[in-house]
Amino acid sequence: MKLRKAFPLVCLFIVCAYITGCSAVMAGKRSTYRGDPKVLAVGQSRMMVESELGAPDMSSPLEGGKKRVIYKMDPDAHTRGSKSAAIAGHVVADILTLGLWEVAGTPAEIAAQDNMKNYIATYSAANIIESVECH
């Protein structure tokens, strides 16, 4: 008899656990802050750029020892700390509202999607930026 009374509660718990987590997962998949793209300026050395942004996503040689390098990043990306706080906030809100937070949290995460841009830098043979484009 006790099992029959607990069954609806168990079902409710399973449904709530199943539907929650979309906004938290989406927050976790956001890109992390890579560095300030303003460092990509004509006259800047490659060593200085890569110390700020890390290794490029793609590099191709050009004639005369020049190189074309692509850095793919979101200039408005969040730091690891703020990303972790967003994930924790979604999880706590999901638990407190038994999953109803997803009605508001998922659209909010969709609106905050990454805005990835390609920063294309052309380096001279001396590894100094000659030109920068943003697409």
C-alpha positions as CSV (number, residue, x, y, z in Angstrom):
1,M,0.0,0.0,0.0
2,K,2.8,2.4,0.8
3,L,4.4,1.7,-2.6
4,R,1.2,2.9,-4.4
5,K,1.2,6.2,-2.5
6,A,4.9,6.8,-3.2
7,F,4.6,5.9,-6.9
8,P,3.3,9.4,-8.1
9,L,6.0,11.1,-6.2
10,V,8.7,8.9,-7.7
11,C,7.3,9.5,-11.1
12,L,7.3,13.3,-10.5
13,F,10.9,13.2,-9.4
14,I,12.0,11.2,-12.4
15,V,10.2,13.5,-14.8
16,C,11.7,16.6,-13.1
17,A,15.2,15.1,-13.2
18,Y,14.8,14.2,-16.8
19,I,13.7,17.6,-18.1
20,T,16.1,19.7,-16.1
21,G,19.6,20.5,-17.1
22,C,19.2,21.9,-20.6
23,S,20.1,25.5,-19.6
24,A,22.9,24.3,-17.3
25,V,24.4,22.2,-20.1
26,M,24.0,25.1,-22.6
27,A,25.8,27.4,-20.1
28,G,28.6,24.9,-19.8
29,K,29.1,24.8,-23.6
30,R,29.7,28.5,-23.9
31,S,33.1,29.4,-25.1
32,T,35.6,30.6,-22.4
33,Y,37.3,33.9,-22.6
34,R,40.4,33.4,-24.7
35,G,42.0,36.9,-24.5
36,D,41.5,40.5,-25.6
37,P,41.3,40.6,-29.5
38,K,42.6,44.2,-29.3
39,V,46.1,42.7,-29.1
40,L,45.7,42.0,-32.8
41,A,47.0,45.3,-34.1
42,V,49.3,46.2,-36.9
43,G,52.9,46.3,-35.7
44,Q,52.3,43.8,-32.8
45,S,54.7,40.8,-32.5
46,R,53.4,37.3,-32.8
47,M,55.0,36.4,-29.5
48,M,52.9,39.1,-27.8
49,V,49.7,38.0,-29.5
50,E,50.2,34.4,-28.7
51,S,51.0,35.1,-25.1
52,E,47.5,36.8,-24.9
53,L,45.4,34.6,-27.2
54,G,47.3,31.3,-27.2
55,A,48.1,29.3,-30.3
56,P,46.1,30.1,-33.5
57,D,43.4,27.9,-34.7
58,M,44.8,27.8,-38.2
59,S,48.0,28.9,-39.9
60,S,49.1,28.9,-43.5
61,P,52.3,30.0,-45.2
62,L,52.4,32.8,-47.8
63,E,55.1,33.8,-50.2
64,G,58.1,35.6,-48.9
65,G,58.1,33.9,-45.5
66,K,54.8,35.6,-44.5
67,K,52.1,33.7,-42.6
68,R,48.3,34.0,-42.5
69,V,46.9,33.1,-39.1
70,I,43.3,32.7,-37.9
71,Y,42.2,33.1,-34.3
72,K,38.6,32.0,-33.8
73,M,37.0,33.4,-30.7
74,D,34.0,35.2,-29.1
75,P,35.2,38.7,-28.1
76,D,32.4,38.8,-25.4
77,A,33.0,35.3,-24.0
78,H,32.8,34.7,-20.2
79,T,35.6,33.9,-17.8
80,R,35.7,30.4,-16.3
81,G,34.4,31.8,-13.0
82,S,31.4,33.5,-14.4
83,K,30.6,30.4,-16.6
84,S,30.8,28.2,-13.5
85,A,28.5,30.6,-11.6
86,A,26.0,30.5,-14.4
87,I,25.9,26.7,-14.4
88,A,25.5,26.6,-10.6
89,G,22.7,29.2,-10.8
90,H,20.8,27.1,-13.4
91,V,21.2,24.0,-11.3
92,V,20.0,25.6,-8.1
93,A,17.0,27.3,-9.9
94,D,16.1,23.9,-11.5
95,I,16.1,22.2,-8.1
96,L,14.2,24.9,-6.3
97,T,11.5,25.1,-9.0
98,L,11.4,21.3,-9.7
99,G,12.5,21.9,-13.3
100,L,10.2,24.8,-14.1
101,W,13.2,27.1,-14.4
102,E,13.9,25.5,-17.8
103,V,10.9,27.5,-19.2
104,A,12.9,30.7,-18.6
105,G,16.5,29.5,-18.4
106,T,16.7,27.7,-21.8
107,P,15.5,30.7,-23.8
108,A,17.9,32.9,-21.8
109,E,20.8,30.7,-22.7
110,I,19.7,30.6,-26.4
111,A,19.8,34.4,-26.4
112,A,23.3,34.4,-24.9
113,Q,24.8,32.1,-27.5
114,D,28.4,32.6,-28.6
115,N,29.2,35.1,-31.3
116,M,32.2,33.5,-32.8
117,K,34.4,35.6,-35.1
118,N,37.4,34.9,-37.2
119,Y,40.4,37.2,-36.7
120,I,42.7,36.9,-39.6
121,A,46.2,38.3,-39.1
122,T,49.0,38.4,-41.7
123,Y,52.5,38.2,-40.2
124,S,55.6,39.4,-41.9
125,A,58.7,37.1,-42.2
126,A,59.8,38.8,-38.9
127,N,56.6,37.8,-37.2
128,I,55.1,41.2,-37.0
129,I,51.4,41.8,-37.9
130,E,51.0,43.6,-41.2
131,S,47.2,43.4,-41.5
132,V,44.2,42.2,-39.5
133,E,40.7,41.4,-40.7
134,C,37.7,40.4,-38.7
135,H,34.9,38.2,-40.1
